Amino acid sequence: MPKPLPHQNESPVLTRSRWSMLGSALGPFLALALVIVLFGFADGLQADGGNFLSLRNMRSISVQTATVAVAALGMTIIVIAGGIDLSAGTSLALCATVLAWCLKEDAALLIVHGDNVAGIQQKIDDAQERLDRISNEIQRAQRRNNADPGKIAELEAEQKSLQRQLPKLQETSKTIQKAAPNISPYSPALAVFAGIGTGCLAGLLNGILVSYLRVVPFIVTLGTMRLYLGMAKEVADETTVRPDLNEQIPHWLGSFLSLQQDARWLGFPLGVWLIFVLALILAAVLRYTVFGRYVFALGSNESTARLCGINVERNKIALYGLAGLFFGIAGLYQFSLLSVGNPTSGIGLELNVIAAVVIGGGSLSGGRGSVVGTLTGAAIMAVITSGCTQLGLKNPVQDMILGAIIVAAVAIDQIRQRRLAA
């Protein structure tokens, strides 16, 4: 009697599960292909169309989505673990602002000598200006008939104090200017380290609060979203930090996402290729490490994971910290695009980051998500934005289309979960 084929013994539930997994994997790719074809066809019908499918436009799309894509990689870890981070946008902006501030203030020189060239020169100018004002005030006071001797004595004492300080400031200025050529070249590396490190610290803080306060991540990160926004404004002194483009921003950082021909490698900016390197590393971590298995276990059922001996608190802190690392790198991307540190540039960006994960097949209920899906979701949003621009559609129309896609993605996820549970 012939043996039955393996598939004849499979239960309908197992079959549906496999089809669901296949749909989850291929769905974002099919959606991306469909969006590209539709916009390419629509653009080709225009009198001056045909630019949407050009290599130049593809480069532009890749640069536009780079910041969101990197941040979305970090958000993927959190979503798989059943969490969410509403502070992604403002923490990203905080990282970019810290990076810009370190470049502008020449952080390496500031650490070694306690000041920088511009700062010490400003102190000298302020002291000299104050001396001139004091001299004028003393002369005016002495010409008065009812001059106040106490006031004049006070001004003369301040004058002598500044006259003693001014030579010291000038000597310090000479020392700093002499040391600057040897120390200042380390400032860009220190600035990048500070920016990315700020992202890691912000992520660790979120993880600690979520783990030990036992408050839902939505509420915790809603609070830290405002916290990081305020910190960024404090660092920037409530303005935009603008390092000198020619002297303080290194060429590699300024051209990191540049579309100029000399800044491209194999047709695309170096920053775009780095996204794929980061994606491969994260995918390997999630798939082949114990930590990656813990992340999926936390998202699938936290109570069961705890009963299995998984240290839930420690792993939550680790995964939020790892996500913060990606937010810090995204801050570097943001700075490379803008060349300034704008504390408010990340407001609302967290919605795009979360949307990229959801559109890419990640489940807000936890336990499911993929690196490839997230990148595809980010690409879908960028393609839609570019396509609408090519067709002359207004920003409100773009927002409505993206909103409808997000709702559809969440609805599909809920339907898939109900079918698997049936």
Buried (B, 14 or more C-beta within 10 A) or exposed (E): EEEEEEEEEEEEEEEBBEEBEEEBEEBBBEBBEEBBEEBBEBBEEEEEBEBBBEEEBBBBBBBBBBBBBBBBBBBBBBBBBBBBBBBBBBBBBBBBBBBBBBBBBBBBBBBBBEBBBBBBBEBBEEBBEBBEEBEEBBEEBEEEEEEEEEEBEEBEEBBEEBEEBBEEBBEBBEEBEEBBEEBBEBBBEBBBBBBBBBBBBBBBBBBBBBBEEEEEBEEBBBBBBEBBBEBBBEBBEEEBBBBEEEEBBBEEBBBBBBBEEEBBEEEBBBBBBBBEEBBEEBBEBBEEEEBBBBBBBBBBBBEEBBEEEBEBBEBBBBBBBBBBBBBBBBBBBBBBBBBBBBBBBBBEBBBBBBBBBBBBBBBBBBBBBBBBBBBBBBBBBBBBBBBBBBBEBEEEEBEEBBEEBBEEBBEBBEEBBEEEEE
